[in-house]
């Protein structure tokens, strides 16, 4: 009689351990089938964080469609000012021109183009920019005094 109780306890312990193990095996097999046999897939690198905002700031290309990062333009540098402003140098790919400057401001967690693209800007824009960003533009020689 004691032997039967021991056998029942062992059977219950086995069943108690087998159920979580079975669930784990089923989850693993389901994961493999969803990944089609590949343990991990390598994702392609994301486009530059500013590519969408810059494409909208540049405007449409010659085919009247939104310009594409890497195809129509590339970004050569990004400089940050006051944690909410970014100055980006844009290099066009399909036209022969100087690199352009675009200035973005972060509003509600998203960067939006507020100035540019352009190779030079009138002094009046300095009134709307943080002092350090304005001084940087002056030092880079992209601010001019308009002649009226």
C-alpha positions in Angstrom: 0.0 0.0 0.0 2.8 2.4 0.8 4.5 1.5 -2.4 1.3 2.5 -4.4 1.3 5.9 -2.6 4.9 6.5 -3.5 4.2 5.5 -7.2 1.2 8.0 -7.3 3.4 10.8 -5.8 6.1 10.1 -8.4 3.5 10.1 -11.2 2.0 13.3 -10.1 5.4 15.0 -9.8 6.3 13.7 -13.3 3.0 15.1 -14.7 3.5 18.4 -12.9 7.0 18.8 -14.4 6.0 17.5 -17.9 3.2 20.1 -18.4 5.5 23.2 -18.2 8.1 21.4 -20.2 5.6 20.6 -22.9 4.4 24.2 -23.0 8.0 25.3 -23.4 8.6 22.9 -26.3 5.4 24.0 -28.0 6.4 27.6 -27.7 9.9 26.9 -29.1 8.5 25.0 -32.1 5.9 27.7 -32.8 8.7 30.4 -32.7 10.8 28.4 -35.1 7.9 28.0 -37.5 7.1 31.7 -37.4 10.8 32.5 -38.1 10.7 29.9 -40.9 13.6 27.9 -39.4 15.9 30.9 -38.8 17.0 31.5 -35.3 17.3 35.2 -35.8 16.9 37.5 -38.8 19.3 40.4 -39.4 17.3 43.6 -40.0 18.4 46.1 -42.5 19.8 49.3 -41.0 17.3 52.1 -40.5 17.5 55.3 -42.6 18.9 58.3 -40.9 16.6 59.6 -38.2 16.2 62.9 -40.0 15.6 61.5 -43.5 11.8 62.0 -43.5 11.8 65.5 -42.2 14.6 66.5 -44.6 12.9 64.9 -47.6 9.8 66.9 -46.8 11.8 70.1 -46.3 13.6 69.7 -49.6 10.4 69.1 -51.5 9.6 66.9 -54.5 12.2 65.8 -57.0 12.0 66.2 -60.8 9.4 63.3 -61.0 7.2 65.2 -58.5 7.6 62.6 -55.8 9.1 62.9 -52.3 12.9 62.7 -52.4 14.5 59.5 -51.1 17.3 59.4 -48.6 20.3 57.7 -50.2 19.0 58.0 -53.7 18.3 61.7 -54.1 20.2 63.1 -51.2 22.5 62.2 -48.3 23.3 63.9 -45.0 26.9 64.7 -44.3 26.7 66.1 -40.8 24.3 66.8 -37.9 25.0 69.3 -35.2 22.7 69.8 -32.2 22.0 73.1 -30.3 20.1 73.6 -27.1 18.7 70.0 -27.1 15.9 70.9 -29.5 17.6 72.3 -32.6 19.6 70.5 -35.3 21.6 71.8 -38.2 22.1 69.3 -41.0 24.2 69.5 -44.1 22.4 68.0 -47.1 24.2 66.8 -50.2 22.1 66.4 -53.3 22.9 63.3 -55.4 21.4 63.9 -58.8 22.2 67.6 -59.3 25.4 69.5 -59.3 25.1 72.1 -56.5 26.7 73.0 -53.2 25.6 71.2 -50.1 22.6 72.8 -48.5 21.9 73.6 -44.8 18.6 72.7 -43.2 17.7 73.7 -39.6 15.2 71.7 -37.7 13.4 72.3 -34.4 12.1 69.6 -32.1 8.5 70.2 -31.3 6.3 67.6 -29.5 9.1 65.0 -29.9 9.4 65.4 -33.7 11.9 67.4 -35.6 10.4 69.9 -38.2 12.2 71.9 -40.8 12.1 75.6 -39.8 14.8 77.0 -42.2 16.2 75.8 -45.5 17.3 74.1 -47.4 19.7 76.8 -48.5 23.3 77.8 -49.0 22.9 81.2 -47.3 20.3 82.9 -45.2 19.5 86.6 -44.5 20.4 88.1 -41.1 16.8 88.4 -40.1 16.6 84.7 -39.4 19.0 85.2 -36.5 16.1 86.7 -34.5 14.3 83.4 -34.5 17.2 81.1 -33.6 19.0 80.3 -30.4 22.2 82.5 -30.0 24.6 79.6 -30.2 23.0 78.3 -33.4 22.9 81.8 -34.9 26.6 82.4 -34.0 27.5 79.1 -35.6 25.8 80.1 -38.9 27.6 83.4 -38.8 31.0 81.6 -38.3 30.2 79.3 -41.2 29.6 82.2 -43.5 26.0 81.3 -44.4 24.4 84.5 -43.1 24.3 87.5 -45.4 23.1 91.1 -45.1 20.3 91.6 -47.7 20.6 94.5 -50.0 17.3 96.2 -50.7 
